[in-house]
Amino acid sequence: MIRARPTALLLGLLWLATLGACGGVKPYERGLLAKPKMQVDPSPEATLLQNHVYDYREGSAGATGAVGGGCGCN
C-alpha cells in the first residue's frame, strides 16, 4: 500500500502533463498544418517508387508486398 502512492502520484502527474497537449486547432492554423511537409509521408509516390526499386534490386518479398525474383518478373 505504501508503494502504491508514489506510483499513483506519478501517474496522476503524467496524466495532468498530457492534458496540456489537448488543444483545438484554430481555423487560421489549419492551412499551415495541411502542408505536405507536415504529413507522415510527404511524397507517397516517391516512397512507392523507392520501395518498388528496392524490392526489384533485392529480389525478395519485403513488407511492401509480394514480388517476384530479381529478374524483374513480377
C-alpha positions in Angstrom: 0.0 0.0 0.0 2.9 2.3 0.7 4.4 1.8 -2.7 1.1 2.4 -4.5 1.0 6.1 -3.5 4.2 7.2 -5.3 3.1 5.2 -8.4 -0.4 6.7 -8.3 1.1 10.2 -7.8 3.5 9.8 -10.7 0.7 8.5 -13.0 -1.5 11.4 -11.9 1.2 14.0 -12.7 1.8 12.3 -16.1 -1.9 12.5 -16.8 -2.0 16.1 -15.9 1.0 16.9 -18.1 -0.6 15.3 -21.1 -3.8 17.4 -20.7 -1.8 20.4 -21.8 -1.4 18.9 -25.2 -5.2 18.6 -25.7 -6.0 21.8 -27.6 -8.0 22.7 -30.6 -6.7 23.9 -33.9 -7.8 27.4 -34.9 -9.2 27.8 -38.4 -6.3 30.1 -39.4 -3.8 27.4 -38.3 -5.2 24.7 -40.4 -3.6 25.9 -43.6 -0.1 25.6 -42.0 -0.8 22.1 -40.7 -2.2 20.9 -44.1 1.1 21.4 -45.9 2.7 18.3 -47.4 5.7 18.8 -45.1 3.5 18.2 -42.1 2.3 14.8 -43.2 3.7 11.5 -42.1 4.8 10.7 -45.7 5.2 13.9 -47.6 5.6 12.2 -51.0 3.8 8.9 -51.2 4.5 8.5 -54.9 8.3 8.7 -54.4 8.1 6.3 -51.5 6.2 3.8 -53.6 8.7 4.1 -56.4 11.6 3.7 -53.9 10.0 0.6 -52.4 9.5 -0.9 -55.9 13.1 -0.3 -56.9 14.3 -1.8 -53.6 12.2 -4.9 -54.0 13.4 -5.3 -57.5 17.0 -4.9 -56.6 16.8 -7.2 -53.6 14.8 -9.9 -55.4 12.9 -10.6 -52.2 9.4 -10.1 -50.7 9.6 -7.3 -48.2 7.0 -5.6 -46.0 5.6 -3.8 -49.1 4.1 -6.9 -50.7 4.9 -10.0 -52.7 7.3 -9.5 -55.6 9.0 -11.9 -58.0 12.6 -12.7 -58.4 15.5 -10.3 -59.1 14.9 -10.7 -62.9 12.0 -8.3 -62.9 9.3 -10.9 -63.5 6.6 -9.9 -61.0 
